[in-house]
Amino acid sequence: MERGNFSAAAGFGSSAGKQGIYGTFSAFLEMCVSEITMSRLNFSSVLAHFSHSGVDDMADNTCHFGINSMFADGGVKPGHSDDTTRLYFPVDQHQFAACVKRIFNDPGLRFVFSTRAPVPDILDADGKPLYSGKAFEPGRDYVVREAKPGGGYVVAMGETVYRALDAVIQLQENGVNVGLINKPTLNVVDANMMKTLAAAPFVLVAEGWNVKTGLGSRFGSYLLQAGFKGKFNHIGTHLEGSGGLWQQMGYQGLDSDGIRSAISALL
């Protein structure tokens, strides 16, 4: 069903000025990879929503979760054109709404991911929603908390961001020089942000996706290409689980305590 429906959406989006709209669970993206590749090669435009990403709270028995979604960006540039495939994982309700509004009429394949469980608004240092009323800029990485000069950074996405923010706030209150970056466009390198990260003494990527195939598996290479010489680690889903309960994030080392411990290990 998922494969057939994606092909149908790509058919609707195969003509100039038109697009298909598609939606399913993130766990099923893996079975659509062949159709995604063919859609890319045929220059189709599809806006696809893959919900229930990661391993957060949603009881669903024995589960392979939705953790291999970077496979959607497994193609190469078709012909002589640019690869317009984009993967977006907005961090809260405000950024999600702004993201969909901004990218709705973009050409090519656009994948928008959402979480399994409700997530809180990301707040600034004054306790106000950071992304409320803000426009979304594709390809940009966003500073949630800035480190002082000489400090390290956590790069997080999706449902790990608010947990990483809690860890960073606690560490900052204890004198640790660490900042937090929210990366909502997963498959585009933000050159300006990479300059900042390349100069940091350490970088930790925290995500709910597969530690073997997720954002972190690529990000270390991006850092090296930018001249990074510090310490690097990436944490993500690495254990099987039965039922997407809230305990899964801690079990995978992706709750606030786990992220804090991973940061401390790099200090």
N, C-alpha and C positions, 0 to 999 in steps of 0.2 A: 504493500500500500504506500509506504513512504517513498520508495523509488519511483513508482508509477506517478504519484502525485507531484513529485519534484520535476519529473520529465514534462508533465502537463503544464506546470507553472512556467517552465523554461520555454515551452511552445508558445504560451501567451506572450512571453517576453522576447520572442525571437525577431519581432518587427521593430523597426526604429520608432521611438516615441512611446513604446508600450512596455509593460513589465508584468510578470507574474508575482502573485503574493502567496507565500507558502508558510506553513507552521506545523511543527511537531515537537516531540521531546528530544532533548539533546542526546539521549542515549541512542537514538536511531540515526544520528548523522553518519555514523560509520558505514551503515548499509547504503547510503546515498552517494558515496564518494565517486563511483563510476559515472553516475548521472551528473554530478557536479562538474566533473572533468569535461564531459561531452557538452554541457551547457556553456562552459567557459570557451571551449573551442569553437562553438557556434555563435559566440558574441551575444548570448541571451542576457536579458536583464531580469533578475529575480531578487525580490526583497524577502528574505527568509528569516522567520523567527524560530529559534530553537530554545524552548523553555526547559526548566528543571535541570539546569546545568550544575555540575559538581556533585558534592556528596552531602550537602546540608540537609536540614530537616524535611523529610517526606517519607513516611513509612511505605515501602513497596516490596517487601519480601526480599529474597536473594536478588542481588542487583549488580549489573555491570556499570551502573551509573551513566553519567554523560560527561566523560572526562577526556575524550580523544578528539575534541572539536577542532584542533589545529589542522587536522587532516583536510578540512575544507580549503585550506590555503596550500595544497600540495601540488598545484599546477605550475606550469611555466608560461611565459608570455606567449600568447597565441599570435603567430605571424609576426608582423612588424609593429603591432600595437602594444600599448602599455597594459599590464595586467591590472585591471580595476577591481579585482576581488578584494573585499574588505571584511574584516571580522571586528565586530563591536561588542563590548561588554560594559554597558553603562553601570555606574556604581549605585545609584539610588533613583527614586521616582523622578526627581527633577532632571537629572542628566539623561535618563531614559527618554523622557518626553522630548527634550531638546534634541537628542540624537536622532530619533525617528523623524521628527519634523525636518531636520537639516538634510538627512540622507535620502528622503523618500523619493526624490526625483533624480537621484544620481544614476548613471548607467552602470551596467555590469552586475556582478553577483555581490550582494550585501547580506551578511549574516549577523543577526542581532541576537545575543544570548541574554537570558534572564535566569534568575536564581530559583532554587527549589523552595526557599523559605523567605518570608518577609525580611527586608533589611532596613535598618534605620537610615534617616537622612545623614549624610556626612556633614559634620558641623565644622565651622572655622574656629579659630582660637577664642572668639567672642561668643560662641555657642549658637551662632546663626547658621542656617542651611547654606553650605558653601556654593551649591549649584543652583539655588533657587533664582529664577529669572535670568540665568546666564545662557548665552548661546553656546552651542556645541561646535567644536572645531575638529573635524576628522583629522586623524594623524597626530594630534597633539597629546602629549603627556602632561598631567596636571599635578602641581605641587599641592599636597594636602597639609603637610607640615614641613617647613624648610629647616635644614640643618645649618648650624653655624659653620663658618669656614673651617675646612678640615674634617667635617663630619661625614659619616656614612649614610647610606640610604636603603630603605626597603621599597621595592617596586611591587605593587600588589594590584590585583584585578578582582572584579566581581565581589562575591560574598566574603573574600578575605580582607577587603580594604578596611571595613569598620573594625574588624578584629585586630588588624595590624595597627590601626590608629590607636586603639586602646593600649597596645603594647608599646608603641612609640611614646605616647603621653606618659606612661608610667616610667619608662626609661629616661625621658627628658627630665622628669621631676626628680630623678635620682642622679642627675648630672651627666647622663650619657648623651653624647653629641650624635644624634641620629635623626633623619628626616624621613618623610613618606611621600611616595609618588603614586598616583592613581593612573594606570595605563588602560584607558577604555578602548583605544584602537590597537588591537593585539598584533597585527601583522605589518605594521608600518613603523619604521625607526624615526623617532623625533630627533633630528640632528642637533637641535639646540639643547634639548634635555640630555642627550648623550654626552655632550661636552661636559656638563656638570657631573654626570655619573662617572665618566671616564677619569675624572680627577679625584674621585672619592676614595678613601682608604678601604672601604668595603661596600659591597652591594649584595642584598638578599632579595631574591624573587620569591614571593609567596602567592600561591594559587591553589584553587580547588581542582584543577585539571591534573591529568596524569603526569607524574614527575618525569616519565620517559619521553612523552610526546608533547608536553605543554609548552607554555610561553618560556619557562626557564630553560628548556632544552635548547632554545635558540638564542636567548638573551645573552648568555655568556659569550657567544661568538660575536654578537653585535658590540659588546664591550671591548673585546680584544681588537676588533677592527678600528675602534675609536681610540685605541692606545691605552686602555685600562691596565694598570699594573697592581691593583689592590687584591683583596681577598673576595672571593665570590662563592655563593652557594644558592641553590634553589630548592625549595620545599614544595611538595604537592601531594596529591593522592598517590599512595604507594602500597596500600593494603586492601584486600578484598573485604567486603562487608555485606551483612544481611540487613536490609532496611535502611533507608536514609534518615536515620534519627539524628537529633541534634548532637548526640555524643560522637557521631562520626568525625566531626571537625577536630575534636580533641584527640580522638583515636588516631587520626592521621597526622597529628602534630600541627594542626592549622588553626587552633584556637589562639586566644591572646597569649596564654602561657607558652604554648609551643613556639609561636613566632618570637616571643621575647627570648626564649632559650636559644633559638637559632641565631638571633642577633648577637646575643652574649657570646656565643661560640666563635663569632667572627671578630670580636673585639681584641 
